[in-house]
Amino acid sequence: MSTHEHDTTSADLTAPDEAALRSRIEADVTALRESFEAGTTRSLEARLAQLEALRRGLRLEEPRLARALAEDLGKSRTESAMTEIGVVAQEISHVTKHLKAWLRPTSLSLGAMLAPATGQLRREPLGTTLIISPWNYPVNLTLAPLVAAIAGGNTAIVKPSEVAPATSAALTHLLRTHLDPGWVRVVEGAVEETTILLEQRFDLIFYTGNGAVGRIVARAAAEHLTPTVLELGGKSPVFVDEGADLATTARRIVWGKFTNAGQTCIAPDYLMATPRTIQRLMPHLRRAVRAMYSGKPDRSLDYGRMVNTKHFDRVLALIDDDKAICGGTDTADRETRFIPPTIMQGVDWDDPVMGEEIFGPVLPILTVSGPDEAIARIRSGDKPLTAYVFSPRRSVEERFAEETSSGSLALGVTLAHVGTTGMPFGGVGESGMGAYHGRTGFEAFTHAKPVVKKPLTPDTLRFVYPPYRGMKRRLLRRLFR
């Protein structure tokens, strides 16, 4: 089980219904491809206009989106602004400000052998793209890739997650109302719709979700040799070193872990520390939970809910009440999908909670002897989407940077780094491939095309034309030794 999952099923379609659905999807793909081939998305002015339309639509539809996020995930208006809507608005502003500069060709050196000649690297659009988004941050993780697709000059089909149905409907309304259908089209639905979409030929598929579906996407993309960006997940570890400021460390871990009720692909999944550090850290963790969510988190306006009962049941089954020193199953409520912020101490490496990405409000604490064992534990598993280290020692931070591999490494902070437009976001190995945000997103949705120009006169290449005899042969052999 893993991250932001594309996991509901819908009723079987009858043959006529399936044929009609397939026809509609194929028509959408064809229309977008024809629009792209007609040059609709090529100019800088057209891209900026469409980004402005998205920015304006985001602002106008903010109340509708916030209500949908509250319905699907129990997100407060403030959390939605911070982690969903506001992040996208910042992405649009950043991309709009820099897009003209990003589109300028960059000069390349071709070396003395090819002189006189000039070389450039130009960014060209890929074509018609597919964006399949998750349910856990359904606005952010749908629209941020779309910003990159538009900036790159592509058309796009957007497939929101059916697991967050209210937000899917709100996103569909936003995109169909405010964006040009020659640029962007939306396909709502579940497995059937996604399956038909993956049968189509795209020029890039951008998928955010779990590894199991990621493999399905990659296999489908391979049929058309379509490049993919796969934003997946994994068990992101936290190591707290001796001597760290435990009060601040606890607040940052609690905030990063329990935002969105733990349903965050880069949430701290488990915490490692020495027994002495754990003993000192625990009161600070409990205090931080109470300070942020009160003694009754079920009444807190700032604490979210599990997305559905399936995920509620899955996460609840991972909690061992005998090890829970905060939260637990007693106050969980299946009807409202509420699981309290739960911290478990004395967890073993083979406990069920360590067998999968938690993706919920449960933080297991595990004992290690120090940085050596923590690094070894991280290296023994799949490469995580991110890793967190809280240490007062630069040498320890450098060891984690040099000796572990993860999509990103955050020192002294959790979660916040993913919202910065200047920092690429993506995984490595099992946690994904490719990255986006800011310029990196623009580059993900474009092709870097080398353009070489050499004048016909003087024809300096005559020195490499055959036949190779005498002085020419000796000279070429010496040059290419």
C-alpha positions as CSV (number, residue, x, y, z in Angstrom):
1,M,0.0,0.0,0.0
2,S,1.3,3.4,-0.8
3,T,0.7,7.1,-1.1
4,H,-1.9,9.1,-2.9
5,E,-3.8,6.2,-4.3
6,H,-6.0,5.9,-7.4
7,D,-8.0,3.2,-5.8
8,T,-11.8,3.3,-6.2
9,T,-13.7,1.2,-8.7
10,S,-16.9,2.1,-10.6
11,A,-19.7,0.1,-11.9
12,D,-19.0,-2.0,-15.0
13,L,-19.8,-0.2,-18.2
14,T,-22.1,-1.8,-20.7
15,A,-20.6,-2.2,-24.2
16,P,-22.5,0.8,-25.7
17,D,-21.5,3.0,-22.7
18,E,-17.9,1.9,-23.0
19,A,-17.9,2.6,-26.7
20,A,-19.4,6.1,-26.1
21,L,-16.8,6.8,-23.4
22,R,-14.0,5.7,-25.6
23,S,-15.3,7.8,-28.5
24,R,-15.4,10.9,-26.2
25,I,-11.9,10.4,-24.9
26,E,-10.5,9.8,-28.3
27,A,-12.2,12.9,-29.6
28,D,-10.7,15.0,-26.8
29,V,-7.2,13.7,-27.5
30,T,-7.7,14.3,-31.3
31,A,-8.9,17.8,-30.7
32,L,-6.0,18.7,-28.5
33,R,-3.5,17.2,-30.9
34,E,-5.0,19.2,-33.8
35,S,-4.9,22.4,-31.7
36,F,-1.3,21.8,-30.9
37,E,-0.4,21.1,-34.5
38,A,-2.2,24.3,-35.5
39,G,0.3,26.2,-33.3
40,T,-2.3,27.4,-30.7
41,T,0.1,26.9,-27.8
42,R,3.4,28.0,-29.4
43,S,3.7,31.7,-28.7
44,L,4.9,33.2,-25.4
45,E,1.8,35.6,-25.4
46,A,-0.6,32.7,-25.8
47,R,1.1,30.8,-22.9
48,L,1.0,33.8,-20.6
49,A,-2.7,34.5,-21.5
50,Q,-3.6,30.9,-20.6
51,L,-1.6,31.1,-17.3
52,E,-3.4,34.4,-16.5
53,A,-6.8,32.7,-17.2
54,L,-5.9,29.9,-14.8
55,R,-4.7,32.4,-12.1
56,R,-8.0,34.4,-12.5
57,G,-10.1,31.2,-12.4
58,L,-8.3,30.0,-9.3
59,R,-9.1,33.2,-7.6
60,L,-12.7,33.3,-8.6
61,E,-13.3,29.6,-7.8
62,E,-11.4,29.6,-4.5
63,P,-14.6,29.4,-2.3
64,R,-15.8,26.4,-4.3
65,L,-12.5,24.7,-4.2
66,A,-12.2,25.3,-0.4
67,R,-15.6,23.8,0.2
68,A,-14.7,20.7,-1.8
69,L,-11.5,20.2,0.0
70,A,-13.3,20.5,3.3
71,E,-15.8,17.9,2.2
72,D,-13.3,15.4,0.8
73,L,-10.5,15.8,3.3
74,G,-11.7,17.9,6.2
75,K,-9.2,20.7,5.3
76,S,-9.6,24.1,6.9
77,R,-9.8,27.2,4.7
78,T,-6.4,28.2,6.0
79,E,-4.8,24.8,5.3
80,S,-6.3,24.8,1.8
81,A,-4.9,28.3,1.1
82,M,-1.4,27.3,2.4
83,T,-1.0,23.8,0.9
84,E,-3.3,23.8,-2.1
85,I,-4.6,27.0,-3.7
86,G,-2.0,29.4,-2.6
87,V,0.9,27.1,-3.7
88,V,-0.6,27.0,-7.2
89,A,-1.0,30.8,-7.3
90,Q,2.6,31.2,-6.3
91,E,3.7,28.7,-9.0
92,I,1.8,30.7,-11.6
93,S,3.3,34.0,-10.5
94,H,6.8,32.5,-10.5
95,V,6.5,30.9,-13.9
96,T,4.8,34.0,-15.5
97,K,7.7,36.2,-14.2
98,H,10.5,34.0,-15.6
99,L,8.9,32.3,-18.7
100,K,10.3,34.7,-21.3
101,A,13.8,34.2,-20.0
102,W,13.4,30.4,-19.9
103,L,12.4,30.4,-23.5
104,R,15.5,32.2,-24.7
105,P,17.9,29.9,-26.6
106,T,21.2,29.3,-24.8
107,S,24.5,29.3,-26.6
108,L,26.5,26.1,-26.9
109,S,30.2,25.8,-27.6
110,L,30.9,23.4,-30.5
111,G,34.7,23.4,-30.2
112,A,37.5,24.2,-32.5
113,M,37.0,21.2,-34.7
114,L,33.7,22.4,-36.0
115,A,34.6,26.1,-36.3
116,P,33.3,28.3,-37.7
117,A,29.9,27.3,-36.4
118,T,27.3,28.3,-33.8
119,G,25.2,26.1,-31.4
120,Q,22.0,26.8,-29.4
121,L,19.8,24.9,-27.1
122,R,16.1,25.6,-27.6
123,R,13.2,24.5,-25.5
124,E,10.3,23.2,-27.6
125,P,6.9,21.9,-26.5
126,L,6.4,18.1,-26.4
127,G,2.8,18.1,-27.7
128,T,-0.3,16.7,-26.1
129,T,0.2,15.6,-22.5
130,L,-1.7,13.6,-19.9
131,I,-1.8,14.6,-16.2
132,I,-3.2,12.0,-13.8
133,S,-3.5,13.5,-10.3
134,P,-4.0,12.1,-6.8
135,W,-6.6,12.7,-4.1
136,N,-4.5,13.8,-1.1
137,Y,-3.6,17.3,-2.4
138,P,-6.1,17.3,-5.3
139,V,-5.9,21.0,-6.2
140,N,-2.1,21.5,-5.8
141,L,-1.0,18.2,-7.5
142,T,-3.4,18.7,-10.4
143,L,-2.8,22.3,-11.2
144,A,0.9,22.7,-10.5
145,P,1.8,20.1,-13.2
146,L,-0.7,21.9,-15.5
147,V,1.1,25.2,-15.0
148,A,4.3,23.5,-16.2
149,A,2.5,21.9,-19.1
150,I,1.0,25.3,-20.2
151,A,4.3,27.1,-19.7
152,G,6.0,24.5,-21.9
153,G,3.5,25.2,-24.7
154,N,1.6,21.9,-24.5
155,T,-2.0,20.9,-24.6
156,A,-3.2,18.7,-21.7
157,I,-5.8,16.3,-20.7
158,V,-6.3,16.4,-16.9
159,K,-7.6,13.3,-15.0
160,P,-8.5,14.3,-11.4
161,S,-8.8,11.7,-8.8
162,E,-12.3,10.1,-8.3
163,V,-11.3,9.4,-4.6
164,A,-11.8,13.1,-3.9
165,P,-15.1,13.5,-5.8
166,A,-16.1,17.0,-4.6
167,T,-12.7,18.4,-5.5
168,S,-12.7,16.6,-8.9
169,A,-16.0,18.2,-9.7
170,A,-14.7,21.6,-8.6
171,L,-11.6,21.3,-10.6
172,T,-13.6,20.2,-13.7
173,H,-15.8,23.3,-13.3
174,L,-12.7,25.6,-13.0
175,L,-10.9,24.2,-16.0
176,R,-13.9,24.0,-18.3
177,T,-15.2,27.5,-17.3
178,H,-11.9,29.4,-17.4
179,L,-9.5,27.7,-19.7
180,D,-9.5,27.3,-23.5
181,P,-10.6,23.8,-24.6
182,G,-8.0,24.1,-27.3
183,W,-5.4,23.9,-24.5
184,V,-6.9,21.8,-21.7
185,R,-9.7,19.2,-21.4
186,V,-10.8,17.2,-18.4
187,V,-11.8,13.6,-18.1
188,E,-13.5,12.6,-14.8
189,G,-14.0,9.0,-13.8
190,A,-12.2,6.0,-12.3
191,V,-10.5,2.9,-13.6
192,E,-12.3,2.6,-16.9
193,E,-11.6,6.2,-17.9
194,T,-8.0,5.9,-16.9
195,T,-7.5,2.7,-18.8
196,I,-8.9,4.2,-22.0
197,L,-6.8,7.3,-21.5
198,L,-3.6,5.2,-21.1
199,E,-4.4,3.4,-24.4
200,Q,-4.0,6.8,-26.2
201,R,-0.8,8.2,-27.6
202,F,0.5,11.1,-25.6
203,D,3.8,13.0,-25.7
204,L,4.3,13.0,-21.9
205,I,2.4,11.3,-19.1
206,F,2.6,12.9,-15.7
207,Y,1.4,10.7,-12.9
208,T,1.2,11.2,-9.2
209,G,0.2,8.3,-7.1
210,N,1.3,4.9,-5.8
211,G,4.0,2.6,-7.2
212,A,1.6,-0.1,-8.2
213,V,-0.4,2.2,-10.5
214,G,2.9,3.9,-11.5
215,R,4.0,0.6,-13.0
216,I,0.8,0.3,-14.9
217,V,1.3,3.8,-16.3
218,A,4.9,3.1,-17.3
219,R,3.9,-0.1,-19.1
220,A,1.1,1.7,-21.0
221,A,3.5,4.5,-21.9
222,A,6.1,2.1,-23.2
223,E,3.6,1.0,-25.9
224,H,4.0,4.4,-27.5
225,L,7.5,5.1,-26.2
226,T,6.0,8.0,-24.3
227,P,8.2,9.6,-21.6
228,T,6.8,9.7,-18.1
229,V,7.2,11.7,-14.9
230,L,6.2,9.5,-12.0
231,E,5.7,11.1,-8.6
232,L,5.3,8.2,-6.2
233,G,6.1,7.9,-2.5
234,G,7.6,5.7,0.2
235,K,8.5,5.6,3.9
236,S,10.2,9.0,4.5
237,P,12.4,8.7,7.6
238,V,13.3,11.2,10.3
239,F,16.5,11.0,12.3
240,V,16.8,13.2,15.5
241,D,20.3,13.5,16.7
242,E,21.5,14.0,20.2
243,G,21.9,17.7,21.0
244,A,19.1,18.9,18.7
245,D,16.8,21.6,19.9
246,L,14.0,19.2,20.8
247,A,11.2,21.7,21.3
248,T,11.5,23.2,17.8
249,T,12.3,19.8,16.4
250,A,9.1,18.3,17.9
251,R,6.9,21.2,16.5
252,R,8.3,20.8,13.0
253,I,7.9,17.0,13.0
254,V,4.3,17.2,14.4
255,W,3.3,19.8,11.8
256,G,4.9,17.9,9.0
257,K,3.4,14.6,10.1
258,F,-0.2,15.6,11.0
259,T,-0.9,18.2,8.3
260,N,-3.7,16.8,6.1
261,A,-4.1,14.0,8.7
262,G,-0.8,12.5,7.6
263,Q,-2.0,12.0,4.0
264,T,1.1,13.6,2.5
265,C,3.6,11.8,0.3
266,I,6.5,13.5,2.0
267,A,5.1,13.3,5.6
268,P,7.6,12.0,8.1
269,D,6.7,8.3,8.1
270,Y,8.8,7.1,11.1
271,L,11.2,8.6,13.5
272,M,14.6,7.2,14.6
273,A,16.6,8.4,17.6
274,T,18.7,7.0,20.5
275,P,16.9,5.9,23.6
276,R,18.1,8.9,25.6
277,T,16.9,11.3,22.8
278,I,13.6,9.6,22.5
279,Q,13.0,9.9,26.3
280,R,13.7,13.6,26.1
281,L,11.8,14.2,22.9
282,M,8.5,12.5,23.8
283,P,7.1,15.2,26.1
284,H,7.9,17.8,23.5
285,L,6.0,15.8,20.8
286,R,2.9,15.4,23.1
287,R,3.1,19.1,23.9
288,A,3.3,20.1,20.2
289,V,0.3,17.9,19.4
290,R,-1.8,19.6,22.1
291,A,-0.6,23.1,21.2
292,M,-1.6,22.6,17.5
293,Y,-4.7,20.5,17.7
294,S,-5.9,21.0,21.4
295,G,-6.7,18.2,23.8
296,K,-9.6,17.2,21.5
297,P,-8.4,17.1,17.9
298,D,-11.8,15.9,16.7
299,R,-13.1,19.4,17.5
300,S,-10.1,21.2,16.0
301,L,-10.9,23.2,12.9
302,D,-7.4,22.7,11.7
303,Y,-7.2,18.9,11.8
304,G,-8.2,16.9,8.7
305,R,-10.0,13.6,8.1
306,M,-9.1,10.4,6.3
307,V,-10.3,10.6,2.7
308,N,-12.7,7.6,2.9
309,T,-13.5,4.6,5.1
310,K,-11.2,2.3,3.2
311,H,-8.2,4.3,4.2
312,F,-9.6,4.9,7.7
313,D,-9.8,1.1,8.2
314,R,-6.3,0.5,6.7
315,V,-4.6,3.1,8.9
316,L,-6.5,2.2,12.1
317,A,-5.3,-1.4,11.7
318,L,-1.7,-0.2,11.9
319,I,-2.2,1.3,15.4
320,D,-1.0,-0.8,18.4
321,D,-2.8,0.8,21.4
322,D,-0.3,-0.8,23.8
323,K,2.5,1.3,22.1
324,A,0.5,4.5,21.6
325,I,1.6,7.2,24.0
326,C,-0.6,9.8,22.2
327,G,-3.9,9.2,20.3
328,G,-4.8,5.6,19.6
329,T,-8.0,3.9,18.4
330,D,-10.2,4.7,21.3
331,T,-11.3,8.1,20.0
332,A,-11.3,7.2,16.3
333,D,-14.6,7.6,14.6
334,R,-15.3,5.7,11.4
335,E,-18.4,7.7,10.6
336,T,-16.5,11.0,10.5
337,R,-13.3,9.3,9.3
338,F,-11.4,10.8,12.3
339,I,-8.2,9.2,13.5
340,P,-6.4,11.2,16.2
341,P,-2.8,12.2,16.0
342,T,-1.1,9.1,17.2
343,I,2.5,8.5,18.3
344,M,3.7,5.0,19.0
345,Q,6.8,4.3,21.1
346,G,8.7,1.0,21.3
347,V,8.0,0.0,17.7
348,D,10.0,-2.9,16.2
349,W,11.2,-2.9,12.7
350,D,9.0,-5.9,11.8
351,D,5.8,-4.4,13.2
352,P,2.9,-4.0,10.7
353,V,3.2,-0.2,10.8
354,M,6.7,-0.5,9.3
355,G,5.5,-2.8,6.5
356,E,4.0,-0.1,4.3
357,E,3.9,3.6,3.8
358,I,1.5,4.8,6.6
359,F,-0.2,7.7,4.8
360,G,-2.1,8.6,7.9
361,P,-1.8,10.3,11.3
362,V,0.4,7.6,12.9
363,L,4.1,8.3,13.8
364,P,6.1,5.2,15.0
365,I,9.2,5.9,17.1
366,L,12.1,3.5,16.7
367,T,15.3,3.1,18.6
368,V,18.7,3.3,16.9
369,S,22.2,3.5,18.4
370,G,23.0,6.7,16.5
371,P,23.7,8.0,13.0
372,D,25.5,4.9,11.8
373,E,22.5,2.7,12.4
374,A,20.0,5.2,11.1
375,I,21.9,5.5,7.8
376,A,22.2,1.8,7.5
377,R,18.4,1.4,8.1
378,I,17.6,3.9,5.4
379,R,20.1,2.3,2.9
380,S,18.6,-1.1,3.5
381,G,15.1,-0.1,2.2
382,D,13.7,1.5,-0.9
383,K,14.9,5.0,-1.6
384,P,12.4,7.3,0.0
385,L,10.8,10.4,-1.5
386,T,12.5,12.5,1.1
387,A,14.5,12.1,4.3
388,Y,14.7,14.4,7.3
389,V,17.5,15.0,9.7
390,F,17.6,17.2,12.8
391,S,21.1,17.5,14.1
392,P,23.3,20.2,15.5
393,R,26.3,18.6,13.9
394,R,27.3,19.6,10.3
395,S,29.2,16.4,10.0
396,V,26.1,14.3,10.6
397,E,24.1,16.3,8.1
398,E,26.9,15.8,5.5
399,R,26.9,12.0,6.2
400,F,23.2,11.7,5.4
401,A,23.7,13.8,2.3
402,E,26.6,11.7,1.1
403,E,25.6,8.2,2.3
404,T,21.9,8.0,1.7
405,S,19.8,8.4,-1.4
406,S,16.3,10.0,-1.5
407,G,14.3,12.3,-3.7
408,S,15.2,15.2,-1.4
409,L,16.9,15.7,1.9
410,A,15.6,18.2,4.4
411,L,17.8,19.4,7.3
412,G,15.9,20.9,10.2
413,V,12.6,21.2,8.4
414,T,9.7,19.1,7.3
415,L,7.2,19.5,4.5
416,A,7.8,23.2,3.8
417,H,10.5,22.6,1.1
418,V,8.0,21.0,-1.3
419,G,6.1,24.3,-1.7
420,T,9.1,26.4,-3.0
421,T,9.1,27.2,-6.7
422,G,12.8,27.3,-6.8
423,M,13.4,23.8,-5.5
424,P,12.8,20.7,-7.8
425,F,10.5,18.1,-6.4
426,G,10.6,14.4,-7.4
427,G,11.7,11.0,-6.3
428,V,14.4,8.4,-7.1
429,G,14.1,4.7,-7.5
430,E,10.9,3.4,-6.0
431,S,9.8,6.9,-5.0
432,G,9.6,8.1,-8.6
433,M,11.3,9.5,-11.6
434,G,11.5,13.1,-13.0
435,A,10.8,16.3,-11.1
436,Y,8.9,19.5,-11.4
437,H,8.2,23.0,-9.8
438,G,9.4,26.3,-11.3
439,R,11.9,26.0,-14.1
440,T,12.3,22.2,-13.5
441,G,8.6,21.8,-14.3
442,F,9.0,23.8,-17.5
443,E,11.9,21.7,-18.5
444,A,10.0,18.5,-17.7
445,F,7.3,19.5,-20.2
446,T,9.7,20.6,-23.0
447,H,12.4,19.1,-25.2
448,A,15.9,20.7,-25.1
449,K,16.7,20.7,-28.9
450,P,20.2,21.5,-30.0
451,V,20.3,23.7,-33.1
452,V,23.7,23.8,-35.0
453,K,24.5,26.2,-37.8
454,K,27.7,26.1,-39.9
455,P,28.2,28.3,-43.0
456,L,28.8,26.6,-46.3
457,T,31.8,28.7,-47.0
458,P,34.5,28.2,-46.2
459,D,34.0,24.4,-46.3
460,T,36.3,23.5,-43.5
461,L,34.7,20.0,-43.3
462,R,36.5,19.1,-46.5
463,F,39.4,18.0,-44.3
464,V,37.3,15.1,-42.9
465,Y,35.9,13.9,-46.3
466,P,37.4,10.7,-47.7
467,P,39.5,9.5,-49.3
468,Y,41.9,9.4,-46.3
469,R,45.5,9.3,-47.7
470,G,48.8,10.8,-47.0
471,M,49.0,13.9,-44.8
472,K,45.2,13.9,-44.3
473,R,45.2,10.4,-42.9
474,R,48.1,11.2,-40.6
475,L,46.6,14.4,-39.4
476,L,43.1,12.9,-38.6
477,R,44.7,9.9,-36.8
478,R,46.6,12.3,-34.6
479,L,43.6,14.5,-33.9
480,F,41.3,11.6,-33.0
481,R,43.8,9.6,-30.9
